[in-house]
Amino acid sequence: MMAAPGPLAACEIRELRAADVPAAAGQYRDLFVDGTWNAAAVGRSLDGPGSFALLAHTAGQIAGLVVARAVADECEILWIAVVASRRRSGIGRGLLRAALGRAAGLGARTAYLEVAAANRAAIDLYDGEGFRRCGRRPAYYRGAHEGAPCDALVYKKELGSGEGSPPQSSPDHRTNGETKAS
Ligand SMILES: CC(C)(COP(=O)(O)OP(=O)(O)OC[C@H]1O[C@@H](n2cnc3c(N)ncnc32)[C@H](O)[C@@H]1OP(=O)(O)O)[C@@H](O)C(=O)NCCC(=O)NCCS
């Protein structure tokens, strides 16, 4: 059963380095998806130019991560996930905002991402954060969602000067210097 929405617990967001990935993957398997965003893929993605990843902690425990890439004036949210037991408490929103703030600080003016059409939770998150649909890739995810092909929806957001603000409902949200919007 889905946990009820609740206030965001104190959440600290910091840089994830490639060296952190094996430990995070060992402890928190629900942050990684076999075949696509598994630990090896996340680790590899961090080698690319403009790539970065942020890790959310609550009460000293890893609670979620976001992987993104910012090149020139565009960025792409490559993967975002929250530990299943910590979902629906604002951590995904906090991570997304932190990543967009970081990308804006690197010069990105437009953010893109793609999401499975069946992924209601993620779609609602992106809609609520100002992303708008700009494309559809039919049957893009093959067998990843209950064995059936699933369309990918492409979403886009123009980044503004206020990008990276912590969620209003999270007075305890803290970021270190590297993840603050500039
Ligand atoms: C998508 C995901 C990252 C959201 O993280 P989260 O911490 O639970 O999200 P938040 O608590 O910050 O929720 C922010 C908003 O997203 C939407 N949302 C989140 N979970 C939802 C759900 N299960 N059903 C409907 N809407 C949901 C809501 O609009 C929510 O705002 P509200 O709580 O004020 O109604 C999380 O569900 C997850 O890790 N899913 C598995 C991995 C995944 O699918 N990643 C997306 C890849 S594109």
The ligand as an SDF file (V2000), in Angstrom:
LIG
                    3D

 48 50  0  0  0  0  0  0  0  0999 V2000
    9.2380    8.9070   -8.8510 C   0  0  0  0  0  0  0  0  0  0  0  0
    9.8710    8.9620   -7.4560 C   0  0  0  0  0  0  0  0  0  0  0  0
   11.3490    9.3410   -7.6050 C   0  0  0  0  0  0  0  0  0  0  0  0
    9.1450   10.0350   -6.6290 C   0  0  0  0  0  0  0  0  0  0  0  0
    9.8540   10.2050   -5.4110 O   0  0  0  0  0  0  0  0  0  0  0  0
    9.1010   10.6060   -4.0430 P   0  0  0  0  0  0  0  0  0  0  0  0
   10.1180   11.0030   -3.0700 O   0  0  0  0  0  0  0  0  0  0  0  0
    8.1610    9.5290   -3.6530 O   0  0  0  0  0  0  0  0  0  0  0  0
    8.2360   11.8700   -4.5270 O   0  0  0  0  0  0  0  0  0  0  0  0
    7.7770   13.0900   -3.6100 P   0  0  0  0  0  0  0  0  0  0  0  0
    7.3800   12.5840   -2.2720 O   0  0  0  0  0  0  0  0  0  0  0  0
    8.7990   14.1560   -3.6860 O   0  0  0  0  0  0  0  0  0  0  0  0
    6.4460   13.5230   -4.3790 O   0  0  0  0  0  0  0  0  0  0  0  0
    6.4020   14.7190   -5.1490 C   0  0  0  0  0  0  0  0  0  0  0  0
    5.1570   14.6460   -6.0070 C   0  0  0  0  0  0  0  0  0  0  0  0
    5.2540   13.5700   -6.9530 O   0  0  0  0  0  0  0  0  0  0  0  0
    3.9670   12.9820   -7.1450 C   0  0  0  0  0  0  0  0  0  0  0  0
    3.9780   11.5980   -6.6530 N   0  0  0  0  0  0  0  0  0  0  0  0
    4.9740   10.9690   -5.9780 C   0  0  0  0  0  0  0  0  0  0  0  0
    4.6180    9.6870   -5.7500 N   0  0  0  0  0  0  0  0  0  0  0  0
    3.4120    9.5170   -6.2870 C   0  0  0  0  0  0  0  0  0  0  0  0
    2.5310    8.4010   -6.4000 C   0  0  0  0  0  0  0  0  0  0  0  0
    2.8650    7.2020   -5.8970 N   0  0  0  0  0  0  0  0  0  0  0  0
    1.3770    8.5510   -7.0530 N   0  0  0  0  0  0  0  0  0  0  0  0
    1.0340    9.7380   -7.5900 C   0  0  0  0  0  0  0  0  0  0  0  0
    1.8150   10.8510   -7.5140 N   0  0  0  0  0  0  0  0  0  0  0  0
    2.9930   10.7260   -6.8730 C   0  0  0  0  0  0  0  0  0  0  0  0
    2.9930   13.8060   -6.3520 C   0  0  0  0  0  0  0  0  0  0  0  0
    2.5490   14.8610   -7.1730 O   0  0  0  0  0  0  0  0  0  0  0  0
    3.8970   14.3420   -5.2590 C   0  0  0  0  0  0  0  0  0  0  0  0
    3.4130   15.5280   -4.6800 O   0  0  0  0  0  0  0  0  0  0  0  0
    2.4220   15.4380   -3.4010 P   0  0  0  0  0  0  0  0  0  0  0  0
    3.0130   14.4570   -2.4360 O   0  0  0  0  0  0  0  0  0  0  0  0
    2.4260   16.8550   -2.8910 O   0  0  0  0  0  0  0  0  0  0  0  0
    1.1150   14.9720   -3.9260 O   0  0  0  0  0  0  0  0  0  0  0  0
    9.7120    7.5990   -6.7240 C   0  0  0  0  0  0  0  0  0  0  0  0
    8.3680    7.1730   -6.8110 O   0  0  0  0  0  0  0  0  0  0  0  0
   10.6120    6.4980   -7.2350 C   0  0  0  0  0  0  0  0  0  0  0  0
   11.7570    6.3470   -6.7970 O   0  0  0  0  0  0  0  0  0  0  0  0
   10.1080    5.6530   -8.1700 N   0  0  0  0  0  0  0  0  0  0  0  0
   10.8860    4.5410   -8.6900 C   0  0  0  0  0  0  0  0  0  0  0  0
   11.9670    5.0010   -9.6360 C   0  0  0  0  0  0  0  0  0  0  0  0
   11.3710    5.7630  -10.8120 C   0  0  0  0  0  0  0  0  0  0  0  0
   10.3840    5.3490  -11.3930 O   0  0  0  0  0  0  0  0  0  0  0  0
   12.0210    6.8850  -11.1700 N   0  0  0  0  0  0  0  0  0  0  0  0
   11.5620    7.7530  -12.2360 C   0  0  0  0  0  0  0  0  0  0  0  0
   12.3250    7.4720  -13.4690 C   0  0  0  0  0  0  0  0  0  0  0  0
   11.7420    8.4910  -14.8310 S   0  0  0  0  0  0  0  0  0  0  0  0
  1  2  1  0
  2  3  1  0
  2  4  1  0
  2 36  1  0
  4  5  1  0
  5  6  1  0
  6  7  2  0
  6  8  1  0
  6  9  1  0
  9 10  1  0
 10 11  2  0
 10 12  1  0
 10 13  1  0
 13 14  1  0
 14 15  1  0
 15 16  1  0
 15 30  1  0
 16 17  1  0
 17 18  1  0
 17 28  1  0
 18 19  1  0
 18 27  1  0
 19 20  2  0
 20 21  1  0
 21 22  1  0
 21 27  2  0
 22 23  1  0
 22 24  2  0
 24 25  1  0
 25 26  2  0
 26 27  1  0
 28 29  1  0
 28 30  1  0
 30 31  1  0
 31 32  1  0
 32 33  2  0
 32 34  1  0
 32 35  1  0
 36 37  1  0
 36 38  1  0
 38 39  2  0
 38 40  1  0
 40 41  1  0
 41 42  1  0
 42 43  1  0
 43 44  2  0
 43 45  1  0
 45 46  1  0
 46 47  1  0
 47 48  1  0
M  END
$$$$
